[in-house]
Amino acid sequence: MKLWSAGVYWPVWLGLFVGTFLLREIAALATGHPEATLSDWVWKVLRITQNETPAAWSATDYLIFGVWVVLFTWLTWHFFFRRFT
């Protein structure tokens, strides 16, 4: 068996990706620096304000939201229901 076969590669990659993401997010929140989180970065880049309605979104906001919804909808149906293969 190859060391980096699909049976080993994907779980290791996913574990490292999620682990480093969560480590950074938790550290930022635990040390009182919420400005160092992914969500804060997205809010700054998209200039989203608190209690902003979707009617006030820009085209970029809608595009990124659409990509997010499509990606996670597709992955959910693909992984758990074996659709869209």
C-alpha positions in Angstrom: 0.0 0.0 0.0 1.3 3.4 -0.9 1.8 5.7 2.0 -0.3 8.5 0.5 -3.1 6.5 -1.0 -6.6 7.9 -1.0 -7.3 5.9 2.1 -4.7 7.8 4.1 -4.3 11.1 2.3 -7.8 12.5 2.6 -8.3 11.8 6.3 -4.9 13.2 7.1 -5.5 16.3 5.0 -8.9 17.0 6.4 -7.7 16.5 10.0 -4.8 18.9 9.5 -6.9 21.5 7.7 -9.7 21.4 10.3 -7.2 21.2 13.2 -5.2 24.2 12.1 -8.4 26.2 11.4 -9.9 25.4 14.8 -6.7 26.0 16.6 -6.3 29.5 15.2 -10.0 30.4 15.7 -10.1 29.1 19.3 -6.8 30.8 20.1 -8.0 34.1 18.7 -11.2 33.9 20.8 -9.6 32.6 23.9 -7.0 35.4 24.0 -9.6 38.1 23.4 -8.7 38.9 19.8 -11.9 38.3 17.8 -10.5 40.4 15.0 -8.1 37.6 14.2 -11.0 35.2 13.3 -12.0 34.1 9.8 -15.5 35.6 10.3 -14.1 39.0 11.2 -11.9 38.9 8.2 -14.8 38.1 5.9 -16.9 40.9 7.5 -14.1 43.4 6.9 -13.4 42.4 3.3 -17.1 42.4 2.4 -17.8 45.4 4.5 -20.7 43.7 6.2 -22.2 45.6 9.1 -24.2 44.3 12.1 -27.9 43.7 11.3 -27.3 44.3 7.6 -30.1 42.9 5.5 -29.5 40.9 2.3 -31.2 43.8 0.4 -28.1 45.9 1.2 -25.6 43.4 -0.1 -23.3 44.1 -3.0 -22.9 41.8 -6.0 -19.7 40.5 -4.4 -21.6 39.6 -1.3 -24.2 37.6 -3.3 -21.5 35.9 -5.4 -19.6 34.7 -2.3 -22.8 33.7 -0.5 -23.9 31.8 -3.6 -20.6 29.9 -3.9 -20.8 29.1 -0.2 -24.3 27.7 -0.5 -23.6 25.7 -3.7 -20.4 24.3 -2.3 -21.8 23.1 1.0 -25.1 21.9 -0.5 -23.2 20.0 -3.2 -20.7 18.5 -0.7 -23.5 17.4 1.7 -25.5 15.6 -1.1 -22.3 14.2 -2.6 -20.8 12.9 0.6 -23.9 11.6 2.4 -26.3 10.8 -0.3 -23.9 9.8 -3.2 -25.5 12.3 -5.6 -23.9 14.6 -8.1 -21.0 12.3 -8.8 
